[in-house]
Amino acid sequence: MFYQFIHTFVFMSNTFGELFRLSIFGDSHGPSMGGIIDGCPSGLVIDENKILADLQRRQSGTTSFASARKEPDKFTLLSGISQGKTTGGPIGFLIPNKDSKRADYQHLDDIFRPSHADFTYYAKYGTMESAGKLHASGRIFVPVVLAGSIAKQILALHGIRVFAYVRQIGTISTPFSYEEIDPETIENSPVRCPDKKATKEMLHLLDKLKKLGDSTGGIISGVVEGCPPGLGDPVFGKLQAKLAQAMFSINAVKGFEYGSGFAAAGMKGSEHNDLFVVKQNRLRTATNNSGGIQGGISNGEDIYFSVAFKPVPGIKIKQKTVNRQAQTVEFSTGGRHDVCFVPRAIPVVEAMTALVVTDSLFKQQVYAEKQ
């Protein structure tokens, strides 16, 4: 009995959410990937073209600094959506892997690559395969992007908009806040940074790093507009805690902050406090250092946050490491890897955000109905 409990608990790590819940399956270099969404109400109009557009935004092989792997990511809806509307049943979907090249990573199965998950996967599961062929690859989030696209469409019905953009790559960043940018210009930039000057400098840096065989990280800023007050729960169910968990679930994420973030540590209370005012016949705050969340619950202002990503660990520069026989070896990463995967992580950050907000919205609706 105890073993059955532990076995179930371990594999719940592939499920995210409570009322609006996503379970995913598949490996980066397996035959296919997919998922099941539970808790979606019936009668909601879902645009499959918008889902495909989000999947294409995450695709590799579209820029010179991204992985050369080319996946069409054409999905099949198995259940839960009929004639463009949700049925109320589980939404099952399948996404084939068309360009997986397991053999390209065969030579890595005997070594523990620096800053990869090879050793930790080996310590936990005893697998002899490099973790990049399993769940540690960024491709594992393709089902998340699909589910997140559905969540974004649900949120749009409630006047809630989720978007994200690249704020920094390497040491180059845009000085503009989310309030100063036009979200409609994000996709015009090859690096998804709505700042032409910063985009040009970022591209120059990425081109230089590619020639050197090196990589870099960056920062993504995320925004939720139109979120009503009341989402989130006190103590252990805080909305910012749910968002932090969601962001830290994404591969390579090293940091998360919302609102004023770490800058709040150097401010005085008189500077940081968001004073309440009445605007357009409703309660608002004059400033938004709280990032739209107070006491773990949304206050109706914009929710904004930043997510820091580490450099891509797979580089072409020769490095020393240890193999499974505890011998020191020298290697360089082959295969297909990004110089910087931050631009491609934009739809992933949006998807995880949308899943959190949708789940919180449904929980609040249930709570309101009981009052």
Secondary structure, 3 states (H helix, E strand, C coil): CHHHHHHHHHHHHHEECCCCEEEEEECCCCCEEEEEEECCCCCCECCHHHHHHHHHHHCCCCCCCCCCCCCCCCCEEEECEECCEECCCCEEEEEECCCCCHHHHHHHCCEECCCCCHHHHHHHHCCCCCHHHCCCCHHHHHHHHHHHHHHHHHHHCCCCEEEEEEEEECCEECCCCHHHCCHHHHHHCCCCCCCHHHHHHHHHHHHHHHHHCCCCCEEEEEEEECCCCCCCCCHHHCHHHHHHHHHHCCCCEEEEEECCHHHHHHCCHHHHCCCEEEECCEEEECCCCCCCEECCEECCCCEEEEEEECCCCCCCCCEEEEECCCCEEEECCCCCCCCCCCHHHHHHHHHHHHHHHHHHHHHHHHHHHCC
